[in-house]
């Protein structure tokens, strides 16, 4: 099995089912377009083993181009739309990518690769063109998972990894049904959006409403028009929607009733006042189009009060956990009475976990093994030796515990990945290497910190005598321009003192954070 055969199987099983909702494109019509796009790419020299970058928002041409690349036996380099030309050039060089299929708005002058207008029209595919012979363990996608400059880690996911993830998502068949409408505004270049919007949609023979923007007005209009059954989002978005719903109810002067329902809904049903509960629930369901059955959160931890809000209003809310290295959702929570918030379930079918180095509270490091777990970073044996053991288990670097129901609970990260409120990942080592190029900076620690209620990338800079806050701020601002704006470090502290180091001369980030919080570094830029 490979990704094109995965699509072909769905086409044979549900030829006339709609796949792209907004465009009213069936599975059969989509497949015919894939073959035409494959013909166009083949004429450009794309073939078995070729790496093709995809740089686009959630438009129909994204999955169209991906499947065309797989039809030809190529590999898709999934490119974040928020990066800079400097980063794209570096990513193309490191993956030997010669063609990038992109929206015209992303075009720029470069000698690193050839741009292809992803929205261009394709001619009829050559009759002699046939699907390439692709093995299940051939690489299907490439993603950067530790930044995009310097010496990043590149995750190759095989056709086997992707197809097995789709099959494992059948664990959600209680909530996702054949022919369901899914909503797709999570970026497909991110593994979470890719897994739900492409893999789950096709696996369940569903249809997807692709949305290229994050404009709330457009999204709410889509909900009303297309009435999705399944909506995935990052926790921050669910919090925004909750606040909008509350504001809407308050505007109608019914918040007093909603508060009673939220607190005593089950009791009201038992005493025959279920109609009050239903009245409030209908208003919430109307916001999502009236058919929403399942809300999915991933990419970061969801606040307990947000999760409870939706569940008490009659919606099923699932928390997922995953990494690029696991094709996204490898653990999924099971809605049940008495479930503790922040629980994200256990490994789905054909995957397993172990919790190692537990402390007295049962908190330890999560290790994973299974069909969805990648085989190792591209051309990086040193990194692979650090994250894989002799039994094939992968060290996630995340701290978890397990409750009596067998569900995992997140307790933080042992590794230094920063997860912003938006769900985007920031990799400190990438930024630290960049900032160490600043003249007068001797060492730097970048880590996750909360400033005025917002999670940010915070830097503590060890500098030489003569450096001033103004000089440092200007130098940092100049370096920030080299990377995507969400990675920028705009909050930082400066010190002449040595930063604490391990025996191997690595900065002790947790100690630096503790010192910052205790006031050891008074020279701060916030």
C-alpha positions, -999 to +999 in steps of 0.1 A: +000+000+000+011+035-008-006+069-007-018+069-043-032+034-039-048+047-007-066+073-027-074+049-055-090+025-030-113+053-018-122+062-054-132+026-062-152+024-030-170+058-032-165+071-067-194+095-067-190+107-031-180+144-028-144+149-016-138+186-019-170+202-005-167+238-015-157+229-051-182+200-053-155+177-066-161+139-063-134+113-055-134+103-092-131+138-104-103+145-079-084+114-091-086+125-127-072+159-118-044+142-099-034+123-131-034+156-151-012+173-125+011+143-125+015+148-163+024+184-158+050+176-131+064+147-151+070+171-180+091+192-156+113+162-148+096+150-116+098+113-112+107+085-088+125+099-058+122+136-068+116+160-039+088+185-046+081+213-022+045+224-015+041+260-004+005+268-002-024+275+021-054+252+024-065+253-012-076+223-034-043+223-053-024+213-021-038+178-019-040+176-057-003+183-060+007+160-032-011+130-047+003+138-081+038+137-066+031+104-050+016+091-083+050+098-098+069+082-069+082+115-056+085+130-021+066+160-008+085+186+011+059+203+033+067+239+037+054+263+064+038+293+047+052+316+075+089+313+068+114+335+049+131+330+015+164+324+034+147+295+052+131+281+021+164+281+002+181+263+031+154+237+033+155+231-004+193+227-003+192+203+026+166+180+009+178+184-027+145+199-037+145+212-073+109+222-077+085+240-053+048+241-062+036+274-046+010+301-048+022+330-069+022+352-038+052+332-024+073+335-056+107+352-052+140+352-071+161+322-062+187+299-077+180+271-053+150+257-071+123+262-098+089+276-088+058+260-102+025+279-100+004+254-080-029+271-092-020+267-129-043+246-152-032+212-163-036+196-197-048+161-202-024+135-188-004+115-214-021+082-221+012+063-214+016+078-180+011+052-152+015+052-114+051+046-104+061+014-086+062+027-050+070+005-020+054+011+013+087+020+030+095+046+004+096+082+017+063+101+011+068+134+030+097+154+045+092+179+073+115+200+093+111+195+130+138+215+147+137+248+128+148+255+092+183+269+095+216+257+107+216+219+112+179+210+116+163+176+120+143+164+090+116+139+095+109+115+066+076+098+068+070+067+047+039+057+028+035+030+054+036+055+082+008+076+066-014+048+055-011+031+089-020+064+106-052+065+085-061+030+094-055+037+131-079+066+130-106+040+127-104+041+165-124+073+162-152+055+142-176+061+172-175+098+164-164+100+127-188+083+102-186+075+066-195+105+045-191+131+072-181+167+064-149+178+080-137+213+083-102+221+072-086+254+083-056+238+101-026+242+077-020+210+058+018+216+059+015+208+096+012+171+105-020+177+126-039+193+098-025+168+073-036+138+093-072+150+099-079+168+067-063+144+042-059+110+059-090+109+081-112+124+054-102+098+028-102+069+053-138+076+062-148+085+027-158+119+040-157+154+024-135+183+034-143+220+034-109+237+029-104+272+043-073+291+034-077+319+059-082+321+097-106+350+094-133+343+120-161+358+099-153+335+070-151+305+092-184+312+109-200+318+075-186+284+064-201+267+095-235+281+086-233+271+049-216+237+050-226+225+085-196+203+093-198+173+115-161+172+126-140+203+134-103+201+144-085+231+158-058+241+182-068+249+218-063+286+214-090+286+186-114+267+208-109+293+235-116+321+211-148+304+199-159+298+235-155+335+243-175+345+212-203+321+221-204+335+256-205+371+243-233+361+220-254+346+248-247+376+270-259+399+242-292+381+243-293+384+281-294+347+286-260+342+302-277+336+336-295+306+321-264+293+303-244+294+336-270+273+353-269+248+324-231+246+324-231+239+362-263+219+367-271+204+333-273+168+343-294+176+374-318+197+353-324+168+330-331+144+359-358+167+373-375+172+340-360+205+329-340+191+300-357+215+276-337+243+292-305+225+286-315+218+250-324+254+244-288+266+253-272+236+235-291+245+203-277+280+204-241+267+206-247+240+179-261+268+157-227+286+158-211+255+143-239+249+117-262+227+138-246+193+129-213+194+148-207+161+165-170+161+173-145+188+182-108+178+181-080+196+199-043+191+193-010+208+190-010+220+226-028+213+259-064+226+262-074+245+293-098+224+315-125+251+315-125+252+277-129+214+274-156+213+300-175+242+284-181+223+252-188+189+268-214+204+291-231+219+261-235+185+245-205+183+222-179+155+222-145+170+228-114+149+221-078+158+230-051+143+208-014+140+212+012+135+185+044+147+169+057+151+134+077+120+140+044+100+147+023+114+118+004+135+143-023+119+164-009+088+179-028+091+212-065+101+214-086+107+245-118+087+251-147+109+263-160+093+295-177+103+327-152+115+353-124+120+327-097+143+340-089+173+318-055+174+301-058+136+296-050+127+260-058+090+260-034+062+250-018+050+218-042+041+190-042+008+172-008-007+163+011+017+185+024+014+221+040+034+248+062+032+278+068+057+306+104+057+318+124+074+345+093+079+367+095+101+398+075+094+430+044+110+414+045+086+385+057+112+360+082+101+335+094+104+299+071+091+272+086+066+247+066+054+217+068+025+192+045+015+164+034+017+128+031+055+129+065+061+144+091+073+118+123+054+112+148+081+120+158+116+110+172+121+075+210+116+073+214+123+110+227+091+128+239+111+158+204+124+165+188+090+159+211+073+184+199+097+210+162+092+204+158+055+196+167+026+218+177-009+208+140-021+209+128+006+184+111+029+210+113+066+203+119+091+230+094+120+227+111+140+254+076+148+269+068+142+305+036+123+312+018+101+338-010+075+334-042+074+353-063+044+364-082+045+331-050+041+311-051+076+298-019+097+296-016+132+311+008+158+299+031+174+325+056+194+304+085+189+281+119+174+290+132+186+257+133+224+251+106+227+224+085+259+229+048+255+221+031+288+216-006+295+223-013+291+186+001+255+187+032+265+166+065+250+176+096+270+182+130+253+185+154+271+208+186+256+194+179+271+160+174+306+175+203+303+199+227+294+171+215+325+152+219+348+182+254+336+191+265+352+158+259+386+174+291+403+183+293+407+221+270+378+229+289+350+247+260+327+254+222+326+252+193+305+265+159+306+247+130+290+264+092+290+269+080+317+293+047+334+301+046+372+298+013+390+306-006+357+302+009+349+268+033+321+261+064+336+243+099+326+233+121+343+259+159+348+257+185+354+284+217+367+269+251+365+285+271+395+270+305+410+271+314+443+289+303+473+268+271+457+255+240+478+262+203+469+261+197+492+231+226+476+211+214+441+220+178+449+211+188+462+177+210+432+170+182+408+181+157+426+159+180+423+129+185+386+135+148+380+139+142+391+103+159+359+092+131+337+105+093+336+106+077+362+128+062+337+152+097+326+161+109+361+170+124+368+204+111+402+215+112+395+253+147+390+268+170+397+296+207+406+296+234+396+321+272+398+323+272+367+345+280+332+331+249+311+323+248+278+342+262+249+322+261+211+323+293+190+324+291+189+286+289+227+284+253+229+275+231+257+290+208+245+318+176+261+305+155+252+335+180+268+359+181+300+337+143+301+338+143+297+376+168+325+380+148+347+357+117+341+377+135+348+410+148+382+397+184+373+392+184+390+358+171+426+364+180+440+329+149+430+310+133+440+277+095+433+278 
